[in-house]
Structure formats: C-alpha cells, structure tokens
Amino acid sequence: MRTETDLLGKKEISDEVYWGIHTQRAAENFHVTGHRVAGSLVRAVVQVKKAACEANKELGFLDHARADAVLKACDDLLDGNLMDQFPLDPLQGGAGTSLNMNVNEVVANRALEFLGRPRGSYEFIHPLEDVNRHQSTNDVFPTAVKIAAIVQLRHLSARVEALQNALQRKEKEFTGCVTVGHTELQEAVPMTLGTQFSAFSEAAARDRWRIFKCEERLRQVNIGGTAVGTGLCAPREYIFLVIEKLRALTGLNICRGENVADQTANTDCFVEVSGILKAHACNLIKIANDLRLLNLLNDIRLPSVQAGSSIMPGKVNPVICESVIQAAVLAQACDMMVTESVARASLQINEFLPLLSWALLRMMSVLGNADEMLAGYVEQIRSGPHSGEQSLNSTAVITAFVPVVGYKKAEELVHRFETQSDQSLREFLEEEFGAECVGQVLSPESLTALGFVPGQYRTQEES
C-alpha cells in the first residue's frame, strides 16, 4: 500500500493499481449503473492529455524528461494497455472531474514507472501539476466527448452503409416479384417486393447521409478555455497551439470554437446529433417490424437462426428483428437522456456531461450493432409463397385495372368475383380483359412505373 493526500486528507492506495487518491474516492462514491466509462471516451481523454503535453513541451512549460515520460505513458494507453485501470461508473458527479483525474493519475504513475520511480512519487511527475497542466475538466471532458462521438459516428455511418447495401441488393433481387401492398394492415394494391425493399433502402440512405453530415456539429471544441471558457490560467500561446496538436493527433478536422465560453456553457449540439440518431432508430423499428409482418403474410421468408420455443416444436421466431427493435427503443431512451442532460446544464458548464456522454456513446454503439446484425439477416431473406404468381389470388390486384375500366366497373368486378366466380382470379381477369391485357397491367414494369399513359392498355374487345 501507499499513502496519498488530497484536500480531504490521507488515504491508503493499493500499490497494484495505477490510479490515485482522487480515483479511489470516486470509485468508492459512485455505484450507479454497474458499468464503466466507455473505453472510447477514456481514449479521447488520453488524446487530449497527449496534445496538451506536446504543446507544453514545445513551449517550454514542461521539461523534456517529464514531458517525454508523459507522452510515452499516453502512447502506452493509446495502444490499449492498462484499460483495466479506469474503474469509474459513468454516472459520476462533478461534470467529469473524476474521469479527468483518473486519467491524470494513471498517466502520471505510468510515466513514473518509465522513469524508474515508484507509483505515487508525484514530486517527480504530478497528476495535476504536470499531466493536467493548463487544463480544466471543463475543457478536457467536453472536448473528449466530441472526439469520441465523432469517431463512433464514423463507425456507425459505415454500418448504416452496409445495411443500406444489403437492402439495395434485395431490392434488385426482388425487382420482378409481384406482391400486394398493404395500407392500414389491409390488402391495398399490387406492387413488387423490390419496391417495398426500395423504401427500406432509401430510409437507410437518408440515415447514412444525416449521420455523415452531423459530424460537423461536433467539430468545434473548447480545449484551451479552461474552467469557464475564458482561458484563465492558460498561456495564450498554449491555447493557440494545443488545438493544432490535438487536430494532428486525432486526424479529425476539429477547431476551437470562436466563442469558447459558449462552447463550455452550451451543449445543444449534442441534442441535434442525438435527434438524428433517434431518427435512425425510428427507421430501424419500422424496417424490422415490416419484415416481421411480411414474413407473417408469407410475402418473404426470414432466415431461421434459432429454435423459437421451449414448448412448441418446430416454431421459429423473427428474433433478429425483435432484437433490433429493442435496441432502437433503447436508443430512443438514450436520446431522452441526452436531451435532459443538455437542458439541465447551469450557467457556465454542463455538470451532467457524464450522463450525456454515456447515453450518446451507448446510443451509437447499440445502433451500430443493430445495423450490423440486421444487415447480415437481410442478406438471407428469400421471397415467400404469397409473392409472385400467388399474389394474384388477391382481389387487391383489380385496383390496377381502374385505368382500364374505371372505379365503378372495377368495384363490380370485385363483387362478381367474390360472389359468383369459381375460377382463379387470373382466369377471371383474362376472361374479362384478355390474357395480353392482364399480362400488361400486372407486369412488374407497369406496377412500378410512375403512373400510366392513356391508351396504354388494350382489352381483348378493343383488340
């Protein structure tokens, strides 16, 4: 054990851990979710620390020996080492101070180790004096949240693209597959299965574009603003240099906001991003539920991925669709958490950024996993027994003949077929209009054309 001291007094810390007294107190204080802070956010905080260290070294505010040890420790963490040294619950009070101190202490103790010094010998490298030099939690944490969010947005965009591509391939595969469309859960008019999947793929395409574009809302950061966005206690030359270092380090097109006090006090950009993610969640629910309904109607065959019942032999359920819907509902709940976190900020900072970051990053992760799962599922979908020629057994197809005979005549045909005919619907229609006319009207090309041309269809009488 080693003894460390802070404002509140002394505390024993295990020599086996790299964190210090601030992290220890936070770990004892906060037991809420049972989860840990997202690794992507920890990584982003470390990137901020590295950029700050590079700027301080270049400007002479940190000597080369200390700076080099800190930079080496940051690189070690960015390589994925010591990630078990960040034990804190995401829902921590203090606007993220606990995570900021956790990173400061782990970096400092790892740097001390590189110098051959024991952990806790802060007279050589101090978590606050050296690792946190010219920084505040209030500019480190919001900046890190935006960096982590941009990185995860890019991962999410790639997964939405994969889902869009899978849906487009099914759209192409089902181009010539005639089926019956539904409105208000009732048979409506004939269309193609490809057209139905085109609506799914277009929704995914819009989501992909919106997610790609909303990265712009996160590019202005407040690093260098320190406590309230005025840059108090930070040298002017450091403030201008640290953002350049951070941009180069992350490879992201980030910049310091023109009004850093605004960037520190207001976090409404996160609501905008979250709203776009919520729109994607809504589309996922719609697509997944429609796939369940199409499977129920036997228009498609969903892939069998596991046995469905512990009591009903042979039952197979649309479990992937159900999982996707649940993931999207969770994402919608995360959007509400982001919204509330932003609205409850007060005066110069948002003290609820820990909840905001946890909800936003979880939202992106869950949606991305759902996209990936659904994309692989869609690839295995096949047309069902009620699509194709079998769809012509529905009187809904008679609507397609309204341009030929008018609404009232078509209505009479429906009534006559249902009450008087013992033929198949195609036989009934061919007897009424001729095989050539029926083939034209019910062809995939006619059903998917944008409207009809007067005189396009000729009945057998006209022929």
C-alpha positions as CSV (number, residue, x, y, z in Angstrom):
1,M,0.0,0.0,0.0
2,R,1.0,3.6,-0.5
3,T,-0.4,6.7,1.2
4,E,-1.7,9.6,-0.9
5,T,-3.0,13.0,0.2
6,D,-5.6,15.4,-1.2
7,L,-7.8,18.2,0.0
8,L,-9.8,15.9,2.3
9,G,-6.9,14.2,3.9
10,K,-4.9,10.9,3.5
11,K,-5.9,7.6,2.0
12,E,-4.3,4.2,1.5
13,I,-4.0,3.1,-2.1
14,S,-3.0,-0.3,-3.3
15,D,0.4,-0.4,-4.9
16,E,-1.1,-2.8,-7.5
17,V,-3.1,0.0,-9.2
18,Y,-2.1,2.9,-11.3
19,W,-4.8,5.3,-10.1
20,G,-4.5,7.5,-7.1
21,I,-6.5,9.1,-4.3
22,H,-8.9,11.1,-6.5
23,T,-9.9,8.0,-8.4
24,Q,-10.1,5.9,-5.3
25,R,-12.6,8.3,-3.7
26,A,-14.7,8.4,-6.8
27,A,-14.7,4.6,-7.1
28,E,-16.0,4.5,-3.5
29,N,-18.5,7.2,-4.0
30,F,-20.3,6.3,-7.3
31,H,-22.1,2.9,-7.6
32,V,-25.0,3.5,-10.0
33,T,-25.0,1.6,-13.3
34,G,-22.7,-1.3,-12.8
35,H,-20.9,-0.2,-16.0
36,R,-17.6,1.5,-16.5
37,V,-16.8,4.6,-18.5
38,A,-16.7,3.8,-22.3
39,G,-13.2,2.9,-23.5
40,S,-13.7,5.3,-26.4
41,L,-14.1,8.2,-24.0
42,V,-11.1,7.2,-22.0
43,R,-9.0,7.1,-25.2
44,A,-10.2,10.5,-26.2
45,V,-9.3,12.0,-22.8
46,V,-5.8,10.5,-23.2
47,Q,-5.5,12.1,-26.6
48,V,-6.3,15.4,-25.1
49,K,-3.6,14.9,-22.4
50,K,-1.1,14.0,-25.1
51,A,-1.8,17.1,-27.2
52,A,-1.6,19.3,-24.1
53,C,1.7,17.7,-23.1
54,E,3.1,18.2,-26.6
55,A,2.1,21.9,-26.6
56,N,3.5,22.4,-23.1
57,K,6.8,20.7,-24.0
58,E,7.2,22.7,-27.2
59,L,6.6,26.0,-25.4
60,G,8.9,25.1,-22.5
61,F,6.2,24.7,-19.8
62,L,7.3,21.1,-19.2
63,D,10.9,19.9,-19.3
64,H,11.8,17.3,-21.8
65,A,12.4,14.5,-19.3
66,R,8.9,14.8,-17.7
67,A,7.2,15.5,-21.0
68,D,8.7,12.5,-22.7
69,A,7.7,10.2,-19.9
70,V,4.1,11.5,-20.0
71,L,4.0,11.2,-23.8
72,K,5.3,7.6,-23.6
73,A,2.6,6.8,-21.0
74,C,-0.1,8.3,-23.2
75,D,1.1,6.2,-26.1
76,D,1.1,3.1,-23.9
77,L,-2.6,3.8,-23.1
78,L,-3.5,4.6,-26.7
79,D,-2.0,1.2,-27.6
80,G,-4.7,-0.4,-25.5
81,N,-2.7,-1.1,-22.3
82,L,-3.9,-0.6,-18.8
83,M,-7.6,-0.1,-19.7
84,D,-8.5,-2.0,-16.6
85,Q,-7.2,1.0,-14.6
86,F,-10.3,3.0,-15.3
87,P,-12.9,1.6,-12.9
88,L,-15.3,4.5,-12.6
89,D,-19.0,4.4,-13.0
90,P,-20.2,6.6,-16.0
91,L,-22.7,8.5,-13.8
92,Q,-20.2,10.4,-11.7
93,G,-20.8,13.8,-10.2
94,G,-18.5,16.7,-10.9
95,A,-19.0,17.3,-14.6
96,G,-16.4,14.6,-15.4
97,T,-13.7,15.6,-12.9
98,S,-13.4,12.0,-11.6
99,L,-12.6,10.6,-15.1
100,N,-10.2,13.5,-15.8
101,M,-8.4,12.8,-12.5
102,N,-8.4,9.1,-13.2
103,V,-6.6,9.6,-16.5
104,N,-4.2,12.2,-14.9
105,E,-3.2,9.7,-12.2
106,V,-2.8,6.7,-14.4
107,V,-0.8,8.6,-16.9
108,A,1.4,10.1,-14.1
109,N,2.0,6.7,-12.4
110,R,2.8,5.0,-15.7
111,A,5.2,7.8,-16.6
112,L,6.8,7.5,-13.2
113,E,7.3,3.8,-13.9
114,F,9.0,4.6,-17.2
115,L,11.4,6.8,-15.2
116,G,12.1,4.0,-12.8
117,R,10.2,5.7,-10.0
118,P,7.6,4.1,-7.7
119,R,4.0,4.9,-8.1
120,G,2.8,7.9,-6.1
121,S,6.2,9.7,-6.1
122,Y,4.4,12.8,-7.5
123,E,7.3,15.1,-6.7
124,F,8.8,13.9,-10.0
125,I,5.6,13.8,-12.1
126,H,2.4,15.1,-10.7
127,P,-1.1,14.3,-12.0
128,L,-2.2,17.9,-11.7
129,E,0.9,20.0,-12.0
130,D,2.3,18.1,-15.0
131,V,-0.3,15.9,-16.7
132,N,-3.2,18.3,-16.2
133,R,-1.1,21.5,-16.8
134,H,-3.0,24.4,-18.3
135,Q,-6.2,22.3,-18.4
136,S,-9.5,22.0,-16.6
137,T,-12.0,19.2,-16.5
138,N,-14.4,21.8,-18.1
139,D,-12.4,22.0,-21.3
140,V,-10.9,18.5,-21.3
141,F,-14.1,16.5,-20.8
142,P,-16.4,18.2,-23.4
143,T,-13.6,18.1,-26.0
144,A,-13.0,14.4,-25.3
145,V,-16.7,13.7,-25.6
146,K,-16.8,15.3,-29.0
147,I,-13.7,13.4,-30.2
148,A,-15.1,10.1,-29.0
149,A,-18.5,10.9,-30.6
150,I,-17.0,11.8,-34.0
151,V,-15.0,8.5,-34.1
152,Q,-18.1,6.5,-33.2
153,L,-20.2,8.4,-35.7
154,R,-17.9,7.3,-38.4
155,H,-18.1,3.6,-37.3
156,L,-21.9,3.9,-37.2
157,S,-22.0,5.5,-40.7
158,A,-20.1,2.5,-42.1
159,R,-22.5,0.1,-40.5
160,V,-25.6,2.0,-41.8
161,E,-23.9,1.9,-45.3
162,A,-23.6,-1.9,-45.0
163,L,-27.3,-2.2,-44.1
164,Q,-28.3,0.1,-47.0
165,N,-26.3,-2.0,-49.4
166,A,-27.9,-5.2,-48.1
167,L,-31.4,-3.7,-48.6
168,Q,-30.5,-2.5,-52.1
169,R,-29.3,-5.9,-53.1
170,K,-32.7,-7.3,-52.0
171,E,-34.4,-4.5,-53.9
172,K,-32.7,-5.6,-57.1
173,E,-33.2,-9.3,-56.4
174,F,-37.0,-8.8,-55.9
175,T,-37.5,-6.4,-58.8
176,G,-39.7,-8.7,-60.8
177,C,-41.5,-10.3,-57.8
178,V,-45.2,-9.1,-57.8
179,T,-46.9,-8.9,-54.4
180,V,-49.7,-7.0,-52.7
181,G,-49.1,-3.8,-50.8
182,H,-50.9,-3.0,-47.6
183,T,-52.4,0.1,-46.0
184,E,-53.8,0.1,-42.5
185,L,-52.9,-3.6,-42.3
186,Q,-55.3,-4.4,-45.1
187,E,-54.6,-5.5,-48.7
188,A,-54.4,-2.5,-50.9
189,V,-52.9,-2.6,-54.4
190,P,-50.4,-4.8,-56.3
191,M,-46.7,-3.7,-56.3
192,T,-43.4,-5.5,-56.3
193,L,-41.4,-6.8,-53.4
194,G,-38.5,-4.9,-54.8
195,T,-40.4,-1.6,-54.4
196,Q,-41.1,-2.4,-50.8
197,F,-37.4,-3.0,-50.2
198,S,-36.5,0.2,-52.1
199,A,-38.4,2.1,-49.4
200,F,-36.3,0.4,-46.7
201,S,-33.0,1.2,-48.6
202,E,-34.0,4.8,-49.1
203,A,-34.7,5.3,-45.4
204,A,-31.3,3.8,-44.6
205,A,-29.7,6.0,-47.3
206,R,-31.1,9.1,-45.6
207,D,-29.9,8.0,-42.2
208,R,-26.4,7.4,-43.6
209,W,-26.3,10.9,-45.1
210,R,-27.6,12.6,-41.9
211,I,-25.2,10.7,-39.7
212,F,-22.3,11.6,-42.0
213,K,-23.3,15.3,-42.1
214,C,-24.0,15.7,-38.3
215,E,-20.3,15.2,-37.6
216,E,-20.0,18.9,-38.5
217,R,-21.9,19.8,-35.4
218,L,-19.2,18.3,-33.1
219,R,-16.1,19.8,-34.7
220,Q,-16.0,23.0,-32.6
221,V,-14.3,22.2,-29.2
222,N,-13.4,24.2,-26.2
223,I,-10.0,23.0,-25.3
224,G,-7.9,25.9,-24.1
225,G,-10.9,27.5,-22.5
226,T,-10.0,26.0,-19.1
227,A,-12.7,26.5,-16.4
228,V,-15.4,28.7,-18.0
229,G,-14.1,29.3,-21.5
230,T,-12.0,32.4,-20.8
231,G,-8.7,30.6,-20.8
232,L,-7.9,31.6,-17.3
233,C,-4.6,30.2,-16.0
234,A,-3.5,29.0,-19.5
235,P,-0.9,30.9,-21.5
236,R,-2.2,32.4,-24.7
237,E,0.4,30.7,-26.9
238,Y,-0.6,27.3,-25.4
239,I,-4.3,28.0,-26.2
240,F,-3.5,28.5,-29.8
241,L,-1.1,25.6,-30.1
242,V,-2.9,22.9,-28.2
243,I,-5.8,22.7,-30.7
244,E,-3.3,22.3,-33.6
245,K,-1.6,19.5,-31.7
246,L,-5.0,17.8,-31.0
247,R,-6.1,18.1,-34.6
248,A,-2.9,16.5,-35.8
249,L,-3.0,13.8,-33.2
250,T,-6.6,12.7,-33.8
251,G,-6.7,13.2,-37.6
252,L,-10.1,14.9,-37.1
253,N,-11.0,18.3,-38.6
254,I,-11.7,19.9,-35.2
255,C,-11.2,23.5,-34.3
256,R,-11.5,25.7,-31.2
257,G,-14.9,27.5,-31.1
258,E,-15.0,31.2,-31.9
259,N,-16.8,31.8,-28.6
260,V,-15.2,29.3,-26.2
261,A,-17.4,30.4,-23.3
262,D,-20.4,29.4,-25.4
263,Q,-18.8,26.0,-26.2
264,T,-18.2,25.5,-22.5
265,A,-21.6,26.5,-21.2
266,N,-23.9,25.2,-24.0
267,T,-24.1,21.6,-25.3
268,D,-27.1,21.8,-27.6
269,C,-25.1,20.4,-30.5
270,F,-25.4,17.0,-28.8
271,V,-29.2,17.2,-28.9
272,E,-29.0,17.8,-32.6
273,V,-26.8,14.8,-33.1
274,S,-28.9,12.6,-30.8
275,G,-32.0,13.6,-32.7
276,I,-30.5,12.4,-35.9
277,L,-29.6,9.1,-34.3
278,K,-33.2,8.9,-32.9
279,A,-34.5,9.2,-36.5
280,H,-32.3,6.3,-37.5
281,A,-33.7,4.3,-34.5
282,C,-37.2,5.1,-35.7
283,N,-36.4,3.8,-39.2
284,L,-34.8,0.6,-37.8
285,I,-38.0,-0.1,-35.8
286,K,-40.1,0.5,-38.9
287,I,-38.0,-1.8,-41.1
288,A,-37.6,-4.6,-38.6
289,N,-41.3,-4.6,-37.8
290,D,-42.3,-4.5,-41.5
291,L,-40.0,-7.5,-42.1
292,R,-41.9,-9.4,-39.3
293,L,-45.2,-8.5,-41.0
294,L,-44.1,-9.5,-44.5
295,N,-42.9,-12.8,-43.0
296,L,-46.3,-13.3,-41.3
297,L,-48.0,-12.6,-44.6
298,N,-45.7,-15.1,-46.3
299,D,-44.5,-12.5,-48.7
300,I,-40.9,-13.2,-47.6
301,R,-39.1,-15.9,-45.7
302,L,-36.9,-14.7,-42.9
303,P,-33.9,-16.8,-42.2
304,S,-34.1,-19.3,-39.3
305,V,-31.4,-18.5,-36.8
306,Q,-32.5,-20.4,-33.7
307,A,-35.3,-22.6,-32.4
308,G,-38.2,-20.5,-31.2
309,S,-40.0,-22.2,-28.4
310,S,-39.4,-24.5,-25.4
311,I,-42.8,-26.0,-25.8
312,M,-43.9,-25.7,-29.5
313,P,-41.8,-28.0,-31.6
314,G,-40.7,-26.5,-35.0
315,K,-41.6,-22.9,-34.1
316,V,-39.1,-20.3,-35.4
317,N,-39.4,-16.7,-34.4
318,P,-38.1,-13.4,-36.1
319,V,-35.7,-12.9,-33.2
320,I,-33.2,-10.7,-35.0
321,C,-36.0,-8.2,-35.9
322,E,-37.2,-8.3,-32.3
323,S,-33.7,-7.6,-31.0
324,V,-33.2,-4.7,-33.4
325,I,-36.5,-3.2,-32.3
326,Q,-35.4,-3.4,-28.7
327,A,-32.0,-1.9,-29.5
328,A,-33.7,1.0,-31.3
329,V,-36.1,1.6,-28.3
330,L,-33.1,1.7,-26.0
331,A,-31.5,4.3,-28.4
332,Q,-34.7,6.4,-28.2
333,A,-34.4,6.3,-24.4
334,C,-30.8,7.4,-24.7
335,D,-31.9,10.4,-26.8
336,M,-34.2,11.5,-23.9
337,M,-31.2,11.2,-21.5
338,V,-29.1,13.4,-23.8
339,T,-31.9,15.9,-24.1
340,E,-32.4,16.1,-20.4
341,S,-28.7,16.4,-19.7
342,V,-28.3,19.3,-22.0
343,A,-31.4,21.1,-20.7
344,R,-30.3,20.8,-17.1
345,A,-26.9,22.5,-17.5
346,S,-26.5,25.6,-15.4
347,L,-24.6,28.9,-16.0
348,Q,-21.0,28.3,-17.3
349,I,-20.8,24.5,-17.6
350,N,-22.9,21.4,-18.1
351,E,-22.4,19.3,-14.9
352,F,-24.4,16.4,-16.5
353,L,-21.9,15.7,-19.2
354,P,-21.1,12.3,-17.7
355,L,-24.7,11.1,-18.3
356,L,-24.8,12.8,-21.7
357,S,-21.6,11.1,-22.9
358,W,-22.7,7.7,-21.5
359,A,-26.1,7.9,-23.3
360,L,-24.8,9.3,-26.6
361,L,-21.9,6.9,-26.9
362,R,-24.1,3.9,-25.9
363,M,-26.7,5.1,-28.4
364,M,-24.2,5.0,-31.2
365,S,-22.8,1.6,-30.1
366,V,-26.2,0.0,-29.8
367,L,-27.4,1.3,-33.1
368,G,-24.3,0.2,-34.9
369,N,-24.5,-3.3,-33.5
370,A,-28.2,-3.4,-34.5
371,D,-27.3,-2.3,-38.1
372,E,-24.6,-4.9,-38.4
373,M,-26.9,-7.6,-37.1
374,L,-29.8,-6.6,-39.4
375,A,-27.6,-6.3,-42.5
376,G,-26.4,-9.9,-42.2
377,Y,-30.0,-11.0,-41.6
378,V,-31.4,-9.2,-44.6
379,E,-28.8,-10.9,-46.9
380,Q,-30.5,-14.2,-46.2
381,I,-34.1,-13.1,-46.8
382,R,-36.0,-15.0,-49.6
383,S,-39.2,-14.3,-51.3
384,G,-42.2,-16.1,-49.8
385,P,-45.0,-18.3,-51.1
386,H,-47.5,-15.5,-51.3
387,S,-45.3,-13.3,-53.6
388,G,-45.0,-13.8,-57.3
389,E,-47.9,-15.5,-59.1
390,Q,-49.6,-16.4,-55.8
391,S,-50.1,-12.7,-55.1
392,L,-52.6,-12.7,-58.0
393,N,-55.1,-14.5,-55.8
394,S,-56.0,-11.3,-54.0
395,T,-58.8,-9.0,-55.3
396,A,-56.5,-6.1,-54.4
397,V,-54.9,-6.6,-57.9
398,I,-58.2,-5.5,-59.5
399,T,-57.3,-1.9,-58.5
400,A,-54.7,-2.0,-61.2
401,F,-57.5,-2.2,-63.8
402,V,-59.1,1.0,-62.8
403,P,-57.3,2.9,-65.6
404,V,-58.8,0.3,-68.0
405,V,-62.5,0.2,-66.9
406,G,-62.9,2.9,-64.2
407,Y,-63.6,2.7,-60.4
408,K,-67.3,1.6,-60.5
409,K,-66.7,-1.2,-63.1
410,A,-63.7,-2.4,-61.1
411,E,-65.8,-2.4,-57.9
412,E,-68.4,-4.6,-59.7
413,L,-65.7,-7.0,-60.8
414,V,-64.6,-7.5,-57.2
415,H,-68.1,-8.2,-56.1
416,R,-68.8,-10.5,-59.0
417,F,-65.6,-12.5,-58.5
418,E,-66.2,-12.9,-54.7
419,T,-69.9,-13.9,-55.1
420,Q,-70.2,-15.7,-58.4
421,S,-67.0,-17.0,-59.8
422,D,-65.4,-20.3,-59.1
423,Q,-62.3,-19.5,-61.3
424,S,-58.9,-18.3,-60.2
425,L,-58.6,-14.6,-60.2
426,R,-56.2,-14.6,-63.1
427,E,-58.6,-16.8,-65.1
428,F,-61.5,-14.5,-64.2
429,L,-59.5,-11.4,-65.3
430,E,-58.3,-13.0,-68.5
431,E,-61.8,-13.9,-69.4
432,E,-62.8,-10.3,-68.8
433,F,-59.9,-8.4,-70.4
434,G,-57.9,-11.0,-72.3
435,A,-54.5,-12.6,-71.4
436,E,-52.5,-9.9,-73.1
437,C,-54.1,-7.0,-71.3
438,V,-53.8,-8.8,-67.9
439,G,-50.2,-9.5,-68.6
440,Q,-49.5,-5.9,-69.4
441,V,-51.4,-4.5,-66.4
442,L,-49.9,-6.8,-63.9
443,S,-46.3,-6.8,-65.2
444,P,-43.7,-5.6,-62.7
445,E,-42.8,-2.8,-65.2
446,S,-46.4,-1.5,-65.2
447,L,-46.8,-1.8,-61.4
448,T,-43.6,0.1,-60.7
449,A,-44.0,2.7,-63.4
450,L,-44.7,6.2,-62.2
451,G,-48.3,6.4,-63.4
452,F,-49.7,5.2,-66.7
453,V,-50.1,6.6,-70.2
454,P,-53.7,6.9,-71.5
455,G,-54.4,4.2,-74.1
456,Q,-51.5,2.1,-72.7
457,Y,-53.7,-0.9,-72.1
458,R,-56.0,-2.6,-74.7
459,T,-58.7,-5.1,-73.7
460,Q,-59.5,-8.1,-75.9
461,E,-62.6,-6.3,-77.1
462,E,-60.6,-3.3,-78.2
463,S,-58.0,-5.6,-79.9
